[in-house]
Structure formats: structure tokens, C-alpha cells
Amino acid sequence: MTYVRACAASELPDEGALRVEIDGTPIVVVRSDGEVFALYDECSHAQVALSEGDVYDGTIECWLHGSCFDLRSGKPTALPATKPVPTYPAKIDGDDVLVSLHDD
């Protein structure tokens, strides 16, 4: 698995999200309960940026219609979304947040 730098860990709020772009792909990097996660930054219901939503209880909530997605699996946990969003492996290395978009 090849990891690339997405952002500095210091840029992430303690319980929040940051939009980044990796190889032209919009990614929302999220810190929750001390862990870091990466998901495709588009709600599967309304095609708006998840990075503008709220993070709580291991989920990210879409700001437009309230769809929620599990940070680990990308599966919707609240309607109106019924399709998951892609997730990507993420880790912190020093002050860098690294994300892998591709399996090698």
C-alpha cells in the first residue's frame, strides 16, 4: 500500500474534518476520538462536500440533508443516504496525515 501526505495532523481539529485533494480526488480527512480517517468527500445522497458537516460519535453528518456515514466503513447510518461512501486507509506519521488511495 502506498501512502501519500494528505495534510499536517496539526491542521485537523480534535473532532472535525478537513477537505484535501489527492491526485485529483476530493478526500475528507477526519479526526475522531484520537483516530484519523479518510473518506471520499462527497455525500452519496446529495453530492455535496461531507467536509462541511459535523463529526460526532464515529460518524460524519452531511450538512444538507442530515445523512450520516460511519467513519470506519463509509456505510450510511442515517437516512436519506442509502449508499456508502468510499473509505481509505489513513495514519499519522509524526505531524503528517498519510492516506492510501490505491492498493499496490
N, C-alpha and C positions, 0 to 999 in steps of 0.2 A: 504494500500500500504506500503510495506517495503522498506525503503531506506537504501543503504549502501554507505560508503565513497568510492569515486572514486579517489579523489586526493585533494590536497590543492588548494584553489582558487588562492593563490599566485603563483602557478605553471603555471597557464593559462596566455597566452599572452592577451593583451587587445582586439585584434581582431585576434584570432587564435585558433589553435586546439592542443590537446594533446591526444595521444593514451594511454589507460589504459586497463586492463583486469579485468573483474568482473566475478567470478565463471566460468572462462574459456572462457568467451565471449569477443571478442575484441570490445571495445567501443571507439568512438572518442568523447571527451568532448570539446565543443566549447564555446568560449565567443564571443558574437557579440552584439554591441550596449548596453553593460552593462548587458545583459542577458546571461544565461548559458543554453546550450542544450546538449543532448546526442543522438547519433545515432550509429547504427551498423557500425563498422569501415571497411566496405568493399563495394566498388562500385558495384552496381548491374549489370553493363555492363562488367567490365573487371576483377573483383575480386582482386583489389589492394586496399591498405590502403587509405581511404579518409583523414586520419590524416596527410598525407604528402602533401595535397592540400592546396589551398588558400581559405580564408574566406573573403567574401565581400557581401554587400547588402542582408544580411539574407540568404546567401547560402554558401555551401562548394563546391569547384570545384575539381574534380578528376584530379590529376596531369598527368595521362597518355593520356587520350583522350579528356579531357575537359568537361565531363558530370558534370552538376551542380545539387545539391539537396537542396530543401528548408529545412532550419534548423528546422522549426516547424512541418512539415508534413512528411518529408523524400521524398516527391514527386520530380521526376526529373523536372528541369526547363530548361535544355538544353540537346540536343542530344549529343552522341548516346544512352545514357541510356533511357529506356522506363519504367522500373520497379522502384518502390520506395524502399528505404532502411528503415528498422525498426527504429523507434524513441522511446525514453524512457523518462519518467518524470525525470527532474533534478532540483535541487535547491541548493542555497548556504545557509549554516548554519554556521555562524562565518567565519572561514577560511576553512571550509570543503565544497567540492562539493559532494552532495549526489545524487545518481541515483537509480531509482527503475526499476529492470528488470522484475518484476513479479507483477501482481495484486493479492492481497490476498483475 
